C-alpha cells in the first residue's frame, strides 16, 4: 500500500517506490523457487530487528534494504 499523502517530496516518493518494487520483485522470484533452504519455523537473529526472524524474512529485508541503499533494482 502506498501513502499518496507523504510529505517528504519527490525523493521520498522515489525511495518508497523502490522499496515497494523490491518487495514485489523478490516475491515474484519466490514464486519460482524458494529463496532459502531453511524451515520457516526456525528463527535466527536479525541484524535489522530485535526479534528473531525466519531466514526468508532476513533475506527479504536484506534485499529490499540493498535496493534502497543503491537507489536502484539494477545492481
CHARMM internal coordinates of N, CA and C (Angstrom, degrees):
IC EDIT
DIST 1 N 1 CA 1.4327
DIST 1 CA 1 C 1.5226
ANGL 1 N 1 CA 1 C 108.23
DIST 1 C 2 N 1.2881
ANGL 1 CA 1 C 2 N 115.84
DIHE 1 N 1 CA 1 C 2 N 136.66
DIST 2 N 2 CA 1.4634
ANGL 1 C 2 N 2 CA 121.55
DIHE 1 CA 1 C 2 N 2 CA -177.63
DIST 2 CA 2 C 1.5220
ANGL 2 N 2 CA 2 C 109.35
DIHE 1 C 2 N 2 CA 2 C -112.51
DIST 2 C 3 N 1.3151
ANGL 2 CA 2 C 3 N 115.90
DIHE 2 N 2 CA 2 C 3 N 130.27
DIST 3 N 3 CA 1.4612
ANGL 2 C 3 N 3 CA 121.54
DIHE 2 CA 2 C 3 N 3 CA 177.41
DIST 3 CA 3 C 1.5246
ANGL 3 N 3 CA 3 C 108.33
DIHE 2 C 3 N 3 CA 3 C -87.96
DIST 3 C 4 N 1.3288
ANGL 3 CA 3 C 4 N 116.67
DIHE 3 N 3 CA 3 C 4 N 105.49
DIST 4 N 4 CA 1.4588
ANGL 3 C 4 N 4 CA 121.15
DIHE 3 CA 3 C 4 N 4 CA -178.47
DIST 4 CA 4 C 1.5208
ANGL 4 N 4 CA 4 C 112.40
DIHE 3 C 4 N 4 CA 4 C -74.75
DIST 4 C 5 N 1.3080
ANGL 4 CA 4 C 5 N 118.37
DIHE 4 N 4 CA 4 C 5 N -8.41
DIST 5 N 5 CA 1.4712
ANGL 4 C 5 N 5 CA 122.12
DIHE 4 CA 4 C 5 N 5 CA -179.08
DIST 5 CA 5 C 1.5229
ANGL 5 N 5 CA 5 C 112.58
DIHE 4 C 5 N 5 CA 5 C -97.14
DIST 5 C 6 N 1.3055
ANGL 5 CA 5 C 6 N 117.90
DIHE 5 N 5 CA 5 C 6 N 18.10
DIST 6 N 6 CA 1.4674
ANGL 5 C 6 N 6 CA 120.94
DIHE 5 CA 5 C 6 N 6 CA 179.04
DIST 6 CA 6 C 1.5164
ANGL 6 N 6 CA 6 C 110.11
DIHE 5 C 6 N 6 CA 6 C -57.69
DIST 6 C 7 N 1.3045
ANGL 6 CA 6 C 7 N 115.82
DIHE 6 N 6 CA 6 C 7 N 147.44
DIST 7 N 7 CA 1.4665
ANGL 6 C 7 N 7 CA 120.94
DIHE 6 CA 6 C 7 N 7 CA -177.51
DIST 7 CA 7 C 1.5293
ANGL 7 N 7 CA 7 C 112.47
DIHE 6 C 7 N 7 CA 7 C -111.61
DIST 7 C 8 N 1.3335
ANGL 7 CA 7 C 8 N 117.49
DIHE 7 N 7 CA 7 C 8 N 17.42
DIST 8 N 8 CA 1.4675
ANGL 7 C 8 N 8 CA 118.24
DIHE 7 CA 7 C 8 N 8 CA -177.17
DIST 8 CA 8 C 1.5290
ANGL 8 N 8 CA 8 C 112.48
DIHE 7 C 8 N 8 CA 8 C -105.38
DIST 8 C 9 N 1.3115
ANGL 8 CA 8 C 9 N 117.59
DIHE 8 N 8 CA 8 C 9 N 20.22
DIST 9 N 9 CA 1.4528
ANGL 8 C 9 N 9 CA 122.52
DIHE 8 CA 8 C 9 N 9 CA 169.87
DIST 9 CA 9 C 1.5131
ANGL 9 N 9 CA 9 C 115.56
DIHE 8 C 9 N 9 CA 9 C 74.50
DIST 9 C 10 N 1.3184
ANGL 9 CA 9 C 10 N 113.58
DIHE 9 N 9 CA 9 C 10 N -168.47
DIST 10 N 10 CA 1.4634
ANGL 9 C 10 N 10 CA 120.96
DIHE 9 CA 9 C 10 N 10 CA -175.20
DIST 10 CA 10 C 1.5268
ANGL 10 N 10 CA 10 C 112.08
DIHE 9 C 10 N 10 CA 10 C -65.14
DIST 10 C 11 N 1.3185
ANGL 10 CA 10 C 11 N 117.56
DIHE 10 N 10 CA 10 C 11 N -40.29
DIST 11 N 11 CA 1.4624
ANGL 10 C 11 N 11 CA 120.37
DIHE 10 CA 10 C 11 N 11 CA -179.89
DIST 11 CA 11 C 1.5231
ANGL 11 N 11 CA 11 C 110.45
DIHE 10 C 11 N 11 CA 11 C -62.63
DIST 11 C 12 N 1.3149
ANGL 11 CA 11 C 12 N 116.28
DIHE 11 N 11 CA 11 C 12 N -45.07
DIST 12 N 12 CA 1.4659
ANGL 11 C 12 N 12 CA 120.16
DIHE 11 CA 11 C 12 N 12 CA 177.78
DIST 12 CA 12 C 1.5168
ANGL 12 N 12 CA 12 C 112.08
DIHE 11 C 12 N 12 CA 12 C -61.19
DIST 12 C 13 N 1.3286
ANGL 12 CA 12 C 13 N 116.71
DIHE 12 N 12 CA 12 C 13 N -38.90
DIST 13 N 13 CA 1.4619
ANGL 12 C 13 N 13 CA 120.39
DIHE 12 CA 12 C 13 N 13 CA 178.83
DIST 13 CA 13 C 1.5251
ANGL 13 N 13 CA 13 C 110.99
DIHE 12 C 13 N 13 CA 13 C -66.25
DIST 13 C 14 N 1.3203
ANGL 13 CA 13 C 14 N 117.51
DIHE 13 N 13 CA 13 C 14 N -41.77
DIST 14 N 14 CA 1.4618
ANGL 13 C 14 N 14 CA 121.03
DIHE 13 CA 13 C 14 N 14 CA 178.38
DIST 14 CA 14 C 1.5238
ANGL 14 N 14 CA 14 C 110.27
DIHE 13 C 14 N 14 CA 14 C -64.04
DIST 14 C 15 N 1.3316
ANGL 14 CA 14 C 15 N 117.29
DIHE 14 N 14 CA 14 C 15 N -42.90
DIST 15 N 15 CA 1.4665
ANGL 14 C 15 N 15 CA 120.54
DIHE 14 CA 14 C 15 N 15 CA 178.12
DIST 15 CA 15 C 1.5220
ANGL 15 N 15 CA 15 C 111.14
DIHE 14 C 15 N 15 CA 15 C -61.67
DIST 15 C 16 N 1.3182
ANGL 15 CA 15 C 16 N 116.34
DIHE 15 N 15 CA 15 C 16 N -42.38
DIST 16 N 16 CA 1.4599
ANGL 15 C 16 N 16 CA 120.47
DIHE 15 CA 15 C 16 N 16 CA 179.56
DIST 16 CA 16 C 1.5265
ANGL 16 N 16 CA 16 C 110.66
DIHE 15 C 16 N 16 CA 16 C -65.32
DIST 16 C 17 N 1.3256
ANGL 16 CA 16 C 17 N 117.91
DIHE 16 N 16 CA 16 C 17 N -41.02
DIST 17 N 17 CA 1.4598
ANGL 16 C 17 N 17 CA 120.88
DIHE 16 CA 16 C 17 N 17 CA 178.96
DIST 17 CA 17 C 1.5288
ANGL 17 N 17 CA 17 C 111.24
DIHE 16 C 17 N 17 CA 17 C -66.07
DIST 17 C 18 N 1.3307
ANGL 17 CA 17 C 18 N 117.01
DIHE 17 N 17 CA 17 C 18 N -38.93
DIST 18 N 18 CA 1.4662
ANGL 17 C 18 N 18 CA 120.05
DIHE 17 CA 17 C 18 N 18 CA 176.00
DIST 18 CA 18 C 1.5204
ANGL 18 N 18 CA 18 C 110.38
DIHE 17 C 18 N 18 CA 18 C -63.25
DIST 18 C 19 N 1.3212
ANGL 18 CA 18 C 19 N 116.73
DIHE 18 N 18 CA 18 C 19 N -41.94
DIST 19 N 19 CA 1.4611
ANGL 18 C 19 N 19 CA 121.96
DIHE 18 CA 18 C 19 N 19 CA 178.91
DIST 19 CA 19 C 1.5307
ANGL 19 N 19 CA 19 C 110.60
DIHE 18 C 19 N 19 CA 19 C -60.26
DIST 19 C 20 N 1.3222
ANGL 19 CA 19 C 20 N 116.73
DIHE 19 N 19 CA 19 C 20 N -51.19
DIST 20 N 20 CA 1.4626
ANGL 19 C 20 N 20 CA 120.70
DIHE 19 CA 19 C 20 N 20 CA -178.24
DIST 20 CA 20 C 1.5241
ANGL 20 N 20 CA 20 C 111.45
DIHE 19 C 20 N 20 CA 20 C -67.81
DIST 20 C 21 N 1.3273
ANGL 20 CA 20 C 21 N 117.75
DIHE 20 N 20 CA 20 C 21 N -36.06
DIST 21 N 21 CA 1.4642
ANGL 20 C 21 N 21 CA 120.95
DIHE 20 CA 20 C 21 N 21 CA 177.34
DIST 21 CA 21 C 1.5224
ANGL 21 N 21 CA 21 C 111.27
DIHE 20 C 21 N 21 CA 21 C -64.34
DIST 21 C 22 N 1.3217
ANGL 21 CA 21 C 22 N 116.60
DIHE 21 N 21 CA 21 C 22 N -37.30
DIST 22 N 22 CA 1.4669
ANGL 21 C 22 N 22 CA 120.22
DIHE 21 CA 21 C 22 N 22 CA 177.48
DIST 22 CA 22 C 1.5184
ANGL 22 N 22 CA 22 C 110.47
DIHE 21 C 22 N 22 CA 22 C -63.82
DIST 22 C 23 N 1.3334
ANGL 22 CA 22 C 23 N 117.70
DIHE 22 N 22 CA 22 C 23 N -41.75
DIST 23 N 23 CA 1.4652
ANGL 22 C 23 N 23 CA 120.47
DIHE 22 CA 22 C 23 N 23 CA 175.41
DIST 23 CA 23 C 1.5313
ANGL 23 N 23 CA 23 C 110.20
DIHE 22 C 23 N 23 CA 23 C -58.13
DIST 23 C 24 N 1.3225
ANGL 23 CA 23 C 24 N 116.16
DIHE 23 N 23 CA 23 C 24 N -47.67
DIST 24 N 24 CA 1.4627
ANGL 23 C 24 N 24 CA 120.71
DIHE 23 CA 23 C 24 N 24 CA -178.33
DIST 24 CA 24 C 1.5237
ANGL 24 N 24 CA 24 C 111.91
DIHE 23 C 24 N 24 CA 24 C -63.03
DIST 24 C 25 N 1.3223
ANGL 24 CA 24 C 25 N 117.00
DIHE 24 N 24 CA 24 C 25 N -43.90
DIST 25 N 25 CA 1.4593
ANGL 24 C 25 N 25 CA 121.17
DIHE 24 CA 24 C 25 N 25 CA -179.68
DIST 25 CA 25 C 1.5229
ANGL 25 N 25 CA 25 C 111.50
DIHE 24 C 25 N 25 CA 25 C -61.73
DIST 25 C 26 N 1.3165
ANGL 25 CA 25 C 26 N 116.70
DIHE 25 N 25 CA 25 C 26 N -47.51
DIST 26 N 26 CA 1.4603
ANGL 25 C 26 N 26 CA 119.37
DIHE 25 CA 25 C 26 N 26 CA -178.96
DIST 26 CA 26 C 1.5244
ANGL 26 N 26 CA 26 C 111.30
DIHE 25 C 26 N 26 CA 26 C -67.57
DIST 26 C 27 N 1.3177
ANGL 26 CA 26 C 27 N 117.71
DIHE 26 N 26 CA 26 C 27 N -35.70
DIST 27 N 27 CA 1.4681
ANGL 26 C 27 N 27 CA 120.50
DIHE 26 CA 26 C 27 N 27 CA 176.05
DIST 27 CA 27 C 1.5234
ANGL 27 N 27 CA 27 C 110.55
DIHE 26 C 27 N 27 CA 27 C -63.11
DIST 27 C 28 N 1.3229
ANGL 27 CA 27 C 28 N 117.40
DIHE 27 N 27 CA 27 C 28 N -37.60
DIST 28 N 28 CA 1.4668
ANGL 27 C 28 N 28 CA 120.70
DIHE 27 CA 27 C 28 N 28 CA 176.68
DIST 28 CA 28 C 1.5244
ANGL 28 N 28 CA 28 C 110.75
DIHE 27 C 28 N 28 CA 28 C -65.42
DIST 28 C 29 N 1.3402
ANGL 28 CA 28 C 29 N 117.44
DIHE 28 N 28 CA 28 C 29 N -42.82
DIST 29 N 29 CA 1.4641
ANGL 28 C 29 N 29 CA 120.45
DIHE 28 CA 28 C 29 N 29 CA 175.96
DIST 29 CA 29 C 1.5277
ANGL 29 N 29 CA 29 C 110.74
DIHE 28 C 29 N 29 CA 29 C -58.75
DIST 29 C 30 N 1.3235
ANGL 29 CA 29 C 30 N 116.22
DIHE 29 N 29 CA 29 C 30 N -40.39
DIST 30 N 30 CA 1.4715
ANGL 29 C 30 N 30 CA 121.11
DIHE 29 CA 29 C 30 N 30 CA -177.15
DIST 30 CA 30 C 1.5218
ANGL 30 N 30 CA 30 C 112.05
DIHE 29 C 30 N 30 CA 30 C -67.14
DIST 30 C 31 N 1.3208
ANGL 30 CA 30 C 31 N 117.75
DIHE 30 N 30 CA 30 C 31 N -21.09
DIST 31 N 31 CA 1.4640
ANGL 30 C 31 N 31 CA 120.53
DIHE 30 CA 30 C 31 N 31 CA 176.52
DIST 31 CA 31 C 1.5224
ANGL 31 N 31 CA 31 C 111.08
DIHE 30 C 31 N 31 CA 31 C -71.16
DIST 31 C 32 N 1.3254
ANGL 31 CA 31 C 32 N 117.31
DIHE 31 N 31 CA 31 C 32 N -25.08
DIST 32 N 32 CA 1.4585
ANGL 31 C 32 N 32 CA 122.43
DIHE 31 CA 31 C 32 N 32 CA -178.21
DIST 32 CA 32 C 1.5297
ANGL 32 N 32 CA 32 C 112.51
DIHE 31 C 32 N 32 CA 32 C -84.56
DIST 32 C 33 N 1.3205
ANGL 32 CA 32 C 33 N 115.77
DIHE 32 N 32 CA 32 C 33 N -38.55
DIST 33 N 33 CA 1.4674
ANGL 32 C 33 N 33 CA 121.04
DIHE 32 CA 32 C 33 N 33 CA -178.77
DIST 33 CA 33 C 1.5140
ANGL 33 N 33 CA 33 C 108.62
DIHE 32 C 33 N 33 CA 33 C -162.92
DIST 33 C 34 N 1.3163
ANGL 33 CA 33 C 34 N 117.26
DIHE 33 N 33 CA 33 C 34 N 156.55
DIST 34 N 34 CA 1.4715
ANGL 33 C 34 N 34 CA 119.57
DIHE 33 CA 33 C 34 N 34 CA 179.33
DIST 34 CA 34 C 1.5276
ANGL 34 N 34 CA 34 C 111.02
DIHE 33 C 34 N 34 CA 34 C -60.54
DIST 34 C 35 N 1.3135
ANGL 34 CA 34 C 35 N 116.25
DIHE 34 N 34 CA 34 C 35 N 143.96
DIST 35 N 35 CA 1.4633
ANGL 34 C 35 N 35 CA 121.26
DIHE 34 CA 34 C 35 N 35 CA 178.53
DIST 35 CA 35 C 1.5209
ANGL 35 N 35 CA 35 C 111.58
DIHE 34 C 35 N 35 CA 35 C -76.12
DIST 35 C 36 N 1.3138
ANGL 35 CA 35 C 36 N 116.15
DIHE 35 N 35 CA 35 C 36 N -34.07
DIST 36 N 36 CA 1.4666
ANGL 35 C 36 N 36 CA 121.87
DIHE 35 CA 35 C 36 N 36 CA -179.56
DIST 36 CA 36 C 1.5263
ANGL 36 N 36 CA 36 C 108.38
DIHE 35 C 36 N 36 CA 36 C -136.57
DIST 36 C 37 N 1.3175
ANGL 36 CA 36 C 37 N 116.30
DIHE 36 N 36 CA 36 C 37 N 165.10
DIST 37 N 37 CA 1.4618
ANGL 36 C 37 N 37 CA 120.56
DIHE 36 CA 36 C 37 N 37 CA -177.64
DIST 37 CA 37 C 1.5213
ANGL 37 N 37 CA 37 C 112.41
DIHE 36 C 37 N 37 CA 37 C -111.22
DIST 37 C 38 N 1.3064
ANGL 37 CA 37 C 38 N 116.58
DIHE 37 N 37 CA 37 C 38 N 36.58
DIST 38 N 38 CA 1.4583
ANGL 37 C 38 N 38 CA 120.45
DIHE 37 CA 37 C 38 N 38 CA 177.42
DIST 38 CA 38 C 1.5235
ANGL 38 N 38 CA 38 C 109.17
DIHE 37 C 38 N 38 CA 38 C -114.17
DIST 38 C 39 N 1.3201
ANGL 38 CA 38 C 39 N 115.69
DIHE 38 N 38 CA 38 C 39 N 160.01
DIST 39 N 39 CA 1.4695
ANGL 38 C 39 N 39 CA 119.85
DIHE 38 CA 38 C 39 N 39 CA 177.51
DIST 39 CA 39 C 1.5243
ANGL 39 N 39 CA 39 C 109.76
DIHE 38 C 39 N 39 CA 39 C -70.56
DIST 39 C 40 N 1.3192
ANGL 39 CA 39 C 40 N 115.96
DIHE 39 N 39 CA 39 C 40 N 142.31
DIST 40 N 40 CA 1.4667
ANGL 39 C 40 N 40 CA 120.24
DIHE 39 CA 39 C 40 N 40 CA 178.84
DIST 40 CA 40 C 1.5222
ANGL 40 N 40 CA 40 C 112.02
DIHE 39 C 40 N 40 CA 40 C -68.07
DIST 40 C 41 N 1.3147
ANGL 40 CA 40 C 41 N 117.37
DIHE 40 N 40 CA 40 C 41 N -19.91
DIST 41 N 41 CA 1.4668
ANGL 40 C 41 N 41 CA 119.88
DIHE 40 CA 40 C 41 N 41 CA -178.38
DIST 41 CA 41 C 1.5248
ANGL 41 N 41 CA 41 C 112.16
DIHE 40 C 41 N 41 CA 41 C -81.72
DIST 41 C 42 N 1.3325
ANGL 41 CA 41 C 42 N 118.16
DIHE 41 N 41 CA 41 C 42 N -18.23
DIST 42 N 42 CA 1.4613
ANGL 41 C 42 N 42 CA 121.04
DIHE 41 CA 41 C 42 N 42 CA 179.44
DIST 42 CA 42 C 1.5224
ANGL 42 N 42 CA 42 C 109.26
DIHE 41 C 42 N 42 CA 42 C -82.23
DIST 42 C 43 N 1.3212
ANGL 42 CA 42 C 43 N 116.71
DIHE 42 N 42 CA 42 C 43 N 132.55
DIST 43 N 43 CA 1.4622
ANGL 42 C 43 N 43 CA 121.85
DIHE 42 CA 42 C 43 N 43 CA -176.87
DIST 43 CA 43 C 1.5277
ANGL 43 N 43 CA 43 C 110.59
DIHE 42 C 43 N 43 CA 43 C -111.17
DIST 43 C 44 N 1.3262
ANGL 43 CA 43 C 44 N 115.06
DIHE 43 N 43 CA 43 C 44 N 147.59
DIST 44 N 44 CA 1.4615
ANGL 43 C 44 N 44 CA 122.21
DIHE 43 CA 43 C 44 N 44 CA -177.00
DIST 44 CA 44 C 1.5235
ANGL 44 N 44 CA 44 C 109.58
DIHE 43 C 44 N 44 CA 44 C -130.55
DIST 44 C 45 N 1.3296
ANGL 44 CA 44 C 45 N 117.60
DIHE 44 N 44 CA 44 C 45 N 155.35
DIST 45 N 45 CA 1.4667
ANGL 44 C 45 N 45 CA 119.34
DIHE 44 CA 44 C 45 N 45 CA 173.78
DIST 45 CA 45 C 1.5237
ANGL 45 N 45 CA 45 C 109.33
DIHE 44 C 45 N 45 CA 45 C -63.45
DIST 45 C 46 N 1.2946
ANGL 45 CA 45 C 46 N 115.92
DIHE 45 N 45 CA 45 C 46 N 140.40
DIST 46 N 46 CA 1.4631
ANGL 45 C 46 N 46 CA 120.99
DIHE 45 CA 45 C 46 N 46 CA -179.44
DIST 46 CA 46 C 1.5284
ANGL 46 N 46 CA 46 C 109.86
DIHE 45 C 46 N 46 CA 46 C -111.48
DIST 46 C 47 N 1.3357
ANGL 46 CA 46 C 47 N 117.41
DIHE 46 N 46 CA 46 C 47 N 137.36
DIST 47 N 47 CA 1.4693
ANGL 46 C 47 N 47 CA 119.28
DIHE 46 CA 46 C 47 N 47 CA 176.76
DIST 47 CA 47 C 1.5299
ANGL 47 N 47 CA 47 C 112.47
DIHE 46 C 47 N 47 CA 47 C -74.94
DIST 47 C 48 N 1.3372
ANGL 47 CA 47 C 48 N 117.44
DIHE 47 N 47 CA 47 C 48 N -11.29
DIST 48 N 48 CA 1.4567
ANGL 47 C 48 N 48 CA 120.59
DIHE 47 CA 47 C 48 N 48 CA -174.67
DIST 48 CA 48 C 1.5205
ANGL 48 N 48 CA 48 C 114.08
DIHE 47 C 48 N 48 CA 48 C -109.43
DIST 48 C 49 N 1.3267
ANGL 48 CA 48 C 49 N 117.06
DIHE 48 N 48 CA 48 C 49 N -11.30
DIST 49 N 49 CA 1.4671
ANGL 48 C 49 N 49 CA 120.67
DIHE 48 CA 48 C 49 N 49 CA -178.55
DIST 49 CA 49 C 1.5208
ANGL 49 N 49 CA 49 C 109.35
DIHE 48 C 49 N 49 CA 49 C -139.72
DIST 49 C 50 N 1.3085
ANGL 49 CA 49 C 50 N 116.27
DIHE 49 N 49 CA 49 C 50 N 160.08
DIST 50 N 50 CA 1.4626
ANGL 49 C 50 N 50 CA 119.07
DIHE 49 CA 49 C 50 N 50 CA -179.69
DIST 50 CA 50 C 1.5204
ANGL 50 N 50 CA 50 C 111.79
DIHE 49 C 50 N 50 CA 50 C -83.19
DIST 50 C 51 N 1.3212
ANGL 50 CA 50 C 51 N 117.25
DIHE 50 N 50 CA 50 C 51 N -23.63
DIST 51 N 51 CA 1.4620
ANGL 50 C 51 N 51 CA 119.73
DIHE 50 CA 50 C 51 N 51 CA -178.48
DIST 51 CA 51 C 1.5317
ANGL 51 N 51 CA 51 C 110.36
DIHE 50 C 51 N 51 CA 51 C -92.35
DIST 51 C 52 N 1.3326
ANGL 51 CA 51 C 52 N 116.91
DIHE 51 N 51 CA 51 C 52 N 146.33
DIST 52 N 52 CA 1.4693
ANGL 51 C 52 N 52 CA 119.93
DIHE 51 CA 51 C 52 N 52 CA 177.69
DIST 52 CA 52 C 1.5291
ANGL 52 N 52 CA 52 C 110.55
DIHE 51 C 52 N 52 CA 52 C -63.51
DIST 52 C 53 N 1.3257
ANGL 52 CA 52 C 53 N 115.37
DIHE 52 N 52 CA 52 C 53 N 149.18
DIST 53 N 53 CA 1.4695
ANGL 52 C 53 N 53 CA 121.16
DIHE 52 CA 52 C 53 N 53 CA -175.37
DIST 53 CA 53 C 1.5261
ANGL 53 N 53 CA 53 C 110.04
DIHE 52 C 53 N 53 CA 53 C -132.82
DIST 53 C 54 N 1.3309
ANGL 53 CA 53 C 54 N 117.65
DIHE 53 N 53 CA 53 C 54 N 155.42
DIST 54 N 54 CA 1.4643
ANGL 53 C 54 N 54 CA 119.06
DIHE 53 CA 53 C 54 N 54 CA 169.88
DIST 54 CA 54 C 1.5319
ANGL 54 N 54 CA 54 C 109.15
DIHE 53 C 54 N 54 CA 54 C -64.31
DIST 54 C 55 N 1.3146
ANGL 54 CA 54 C 55 N 117.68
DIHE 54 N 54 CA 54 C 55 N 150.91
DIST 55 N 55 CA 1.4625
ANGL 54 C 55 N 55 CA 120.86
DIHE 54 CA 54 C 55 N 55 CA -177.80
DIST 55 CA 55 C 1.5235
ANGL 55 N 55 CA 55 C 111.30
DIHE 54 C 55 N 55 CA 55 C -58.92
DIST 55 C 56 N 1.3209
ANGL 55 CA 55 C 56 N 118.80
DIHE 55 N 55 CA 55 C 56 N -34.70
DIST 56 N 56 CA 1.4615
ANGL 55 C 56 N 56 CA 120.54
DIHE 55 CA 55 C 56 N 56 CA 178.00
DIST 56 CA 56 C 1.5288
ANGL 56 N 56 CA 56 C 110.94
DIHE 55 C 56 N 56 CA 56 C -61.42
DIST 56 C 57 N 1.3221
ANGL 56 CA 56 C 57 N 117.22
DIHE 56 N 56 CA 56 C 57 N -38.44
DIST 57 N 57 CA 1.4648
ANGL 56 C 57 N 57 CA 120.93
DIHE 56 CA 56 C 57 N 57 CA 177.40
DIST 57 CA 57 C 1.5138
ANGL 57 N 57 CA 57 C 112.26
DIHE 56 C 57 N 57 CA 57 C -66.64
DIST 57 C 58 N 1.3274
ANGL 57 CA 57 C 58 N 116.92
DIHE 57 N 57 CA 57 C 58 N -39.25
DIST 58 N 58 CA 1.4664
ANGL 57 C 58 N 58 CA 120.92
DIHE 57 CA 57 C 58 N 58 CA 177.67
DIST 58 CA 58 C 1.5260
ANGL 58 N 58 CA 58 C 109.97
DIHE 57 C 58 N 58 CA 58 C -66.17
DIST 58 C 59 N 1.3138
ANGL 58 CA 58 C 59 N 116.55
DIHE 58 N 58 CA 58 C 59 N -43.24
DIST 59 N 59 CA 1.4645
ANGL 58 C 59 N 59 CA 121.25
DIHE 58 CA 58 C 59 N 59 CA 177.97
DIST 59 CA 59 C 1.5279
ANGL 59 N 59 CA 59 C 110.38
DIHE 58 C 59 N 59 CA 59 C -61.08
DIST 59 C 60 N 1.3173
ANGL 59 CA 59 C 60 N 115.66
DIHE 59 N 59 CA 59 C 60 N -46.00
DIST 60 N 60 CA 1.4651
ANGL 59 C 60 N 60 CA 121.47
DIHE 59 CA 59 C 60 N 60 CA -179.01
DIST 60 CA 60 C 1.5291
ANGL 60 N 60 CA 60 C 110.34
DIHE 59 C 60 N 60 CA 60 C -61.19
DIST 60 C 61 N 1.3209
ANGL 60 CA 60 C 61 N 117.12
DIHE 60 N 60 CA 60 C 61 N -47.42
DIST 61 N 61 CA 1.4671
ANGL 60 C 61 N 61 CA 120.98
DIHE 60 CA 60 C 61 N 61 CA -179.66
DIST 61 CA 61 C 1.5236
ANGL 61 N 61 CA 61 C 111.23
DIHE 60 C 61 N 61 CA 61 C -62.28
DIST 61 C 62 N 1.3236
ANGL 61 CA 61 C 62 N 116.97
DIHE 61 N 61 CA 61 C 62 N -40.83
DIST 62 N 62 CA 1.4599
ANGL 61 C 62 N 62 CA 120.99
DIHE 61 CA 61 C 62 N 62 CA 179.60
DIST 62 CA 62 C 1.5262
ANGL 62 N 62 CA 62 C 110.71
DIHE 61 C 62 N 62 CA 62 C -63.92
DIST 62 C 63 N 1.3204
ANGL 62 CA 62 C 63 N 116.87
DIHE 62 N 62 CA 62 C 63 N -43.05
DIST 63 N 63 CA 1.4599
ANGL 62 C 63 N 63 CA 121.34
DIHE 62 CA 62 C 63 N 63 CA 178.67
DIST 63 CA 63 C 1.5252
ANGL 63 N 63 CA 63 C 110.95
DIHE 62 C 63 N 63 CA 63 C -61.39
DIST 63 C 64 N 1.3228
ANGL 63 CA 63 C 64 N 116.41
DIHE 63 N 63 CA 63 C 64 N -46.71
DIST 64 N 64 CA 1.4651
ANGL 63 C 64 N 64 CA 120.96
DIHE 63 CA 63 C 64 N 64 CA -177.64
DIST 64 CA 64 C 1.5293
ANGL 64 N 64 CA 64 C 110.86
DIHE 63 C 64 N 64 CA 64 C -66.49
DIST 64 C 65 N 1.3185
ANGL 64 CA 64 C 65 N 117.62
DIHE 64 N 64 CA 64 C 65 N -42.83
DIST 65 N 65 CA 1.4648
ANGL 64 C 65 N 65 CA 120.08
DIHE 64 CA 64 C 65 N 65 CA 178.75
DIST 65 CA 65 C 1.5226
ANGL 65 N 65 CA 65 C 111.73
DIHE 64 C 65 N 65 CA 65 C -65.71
DIST 65 C 66 N 1.3081
ANGL 65 CA 65 C 66 N 116.86
DIHE 65 N 65 CA 65 C 66 N -35.29
DIST 66 N 66 CA 1.4747
ANGL 65 C 66 N 66 CA 120.78
DIHE 65 CA 65 C 66 N 66 CA 177.55
DIST 66 CA 66 C 1.5266
ANGL 66 N 66 CA 66 C 109.37
DIHE 65 C 66 N 66 CA 66 C -65.74
DIST 66 C 67 N 1.3192
ANGL 66 CA 66 C 67 N 117.61
DIHE 66 N 66 CA 66 C 67 N -41.68
DIST 67 N 67 CA 1.4603
ANGL 66 C 67 N 67 CA 120.32
DIHE 66 CA 66 C 67 N 67 CA 178.12
DIST 67 CA 67 C 1.5334
ANGL 67 N 67 CA 67 C 110.21
DIHE 66 C 67 N 67 CA 67 C -61.78
DIST 67 C 68 N 1.3092
ANGL 67 CA 67 C 68 N 117.20
DIHE 67 N 67 CA 67 C 68 N -40.90
DIST 68 N 68 CA 1.4638
ANGL 67 C 68 N 68 CA 120.82
DIHE 67 CA 67 C 68 N 68 CA 178.61
DIST 68 CA 68 C 1.5227
ANGL 68 N 68 CA 68 C 110.90
DIHE 67 C 68 N 68 CA 68 C -67.27
DIST 68 C 69 N 1.3184
ANGL 68 CA 68 C 69 N 117.41
DIHE 68 N 68 CA 68 C 69 N -41.30
DIST 69 N 69 CA 1.4602
ANGL 68 C 69 N 69 CA 120.81
DIHE 68 CA 68 C 69 N 69 CA -177.53
DIST 69 CA 69 C 1.5254
ANGL 69 N 69 CA 69 C 111.20
DIHE 68 C 69 N 69 CA 69 C -65.46
DIST 69 C 70 N 1.3210
ANGL 69 CA 69 C 70 N 116.81
DIHE 69 N 69 CA 69 C 70 N -35.78
DIST 70 N 70 CA 1.4547
ANGL 69 C 70 N 70 CA 119.28
DIHE 69 CA 69 C 70 N 70 CA -179.72
DIST 70 CA 70 C 1.5196
ANGL 70 N 70 CA 70 C 111.89
DIHE 69 C 70 N 70 CA 70 C -85.88
DIST 70 C 71 N 1.3332
ANGL 70 CA 70 C 71 N 116.39
DIHE 70 N 70 CA 70 C 71 N -17.67
DIST 71 N 71 CA 1.4597
ANGL 70 C 71 N 71 CA 120.18
DIHE 70 CA 70 C 71 N 71 CA -178.63
DIST 71 CA 71 C 1.5059
ANGL 71 N 71 CA 71 C 112.82
DIHE 70 C 71 N 71 CA 71 C 75.72
DIST 71 C 72 N 1.3294
ANGL 71 CA 71 C 72 N 116.15
DIHE 71 N 71 CA 71 C 72 N 16.04
DIST 72 N 72 CA 1.4552
ANGL 71 C 72 N 72 CA 119.79
DIHE 71 CA 71 C 72 N 72 CA -174.23
DIST 72 CA 72 C 1.5103
ANGL 72 N 72 CA 72 C 110.98
DIHE 71 C 72 N 72 CA 72 C -155.91
DIST 72 C 73 N 1.3071
ANGL 72 CA 72 C 73 N 116.67
DIHE 72 N 72 CA 72 C 73 N 157.43
DIST 73 N 73 CA 1.4658
ANGL 72 C 73 N 73 CA 121.50
DIHE 72 CA 72 C 73 N 73 CA 171.58
DIST 73 CA 73 C 1.5337
ANGL 73 N 73 CA 73 C 111.01
DIHE 72 C 73 N 73 CA 73 C -102.57
DIST 73 C 74 N 1.3247
ANGL 73 CA 73 C 74 N 116.86
DIHE 73 N 73 CA 73 C 74 N 4.52
DIST 74 N 74 CA 1.4541
ANGL 73 C 74 N 74 CA 121.06
DIHE 73 CA 73 C 74 N 74 CA -176.16
DIST 74 CA 74 C 1.5207
ANGL 74 N 74 CA 74 C 113.67
DIHE 73 C 74 N 74 CA 74 C -92.95
DIST 74 C 75 N 1.3118
ANGL 74 CA 74 C 75 N 118.65
DIHE 74 N 74 CA 74 C 75 N -0.76
DIST 75 N 75 CA 1.4506
ANGL 74 C 75 N 75 CA 119.87
DIHE 74 CA 74 C 75 N 75 CA 178.97
DIST 75 CA 75 C 1.4644
ANGL 75 N 75 CA 75 C 110.42
DIHE 74 C 75 N 75 CA 75 C 102.59
END
COOR INIT
IC SEED 1 N 1 CA 1 C
IC BUILD
